[in-house]
């Protein structure tokens, strides 16, 4: 039995060698694909971590713009309340003022 296996491997050694070489080529290709994907992921992680100064800068600008918008919205609200008050005490002047704002300041 063992003798038959030895003879079988001896006769087909060339085919086992070719099959093994093909298997190694396929495994090598798979490893290269995985390595390439990992390198791409590493590059994207480095870009994200490398841009921390840019992200901090953008965060600061965003915060500043949000503060400025809040101030302007508050000021706009005061003007609207002032217009409502003007309508209450003198409707004609309130209407004149609104027409001036809507038509003459664009």
Phi, psi and omega in degrees: 000309179295323179298320180294322177295318180297318179295318180300313180294324179294318181290325185254020182302320180300318182290323176294322179295315179296315179298318178295320179295318178297318178298318178295322178296318179296314179297321179297317178297319178297319180295319179297321178297315179295319179297317180299315179298318179295322178295320178295318178297319180296319178298317181293324177293319179295321179296318179294316181286331179287337182266022182296326177294320179295318180296317178299319180296316179294323177296318179297316179296317179299314179299317180297317180294323178295320177297317181295319178297319179299315180299315181292323177295321178297315179296319178298319177299321179295318178297319179296319178295322177296321178294318178299319179295318179297320176299323182291317185273331180208088185302324181296313179293327177298317178292319178299317180297317180296319177297319178298314180299316184284333187248329188257358184246012181273000000 
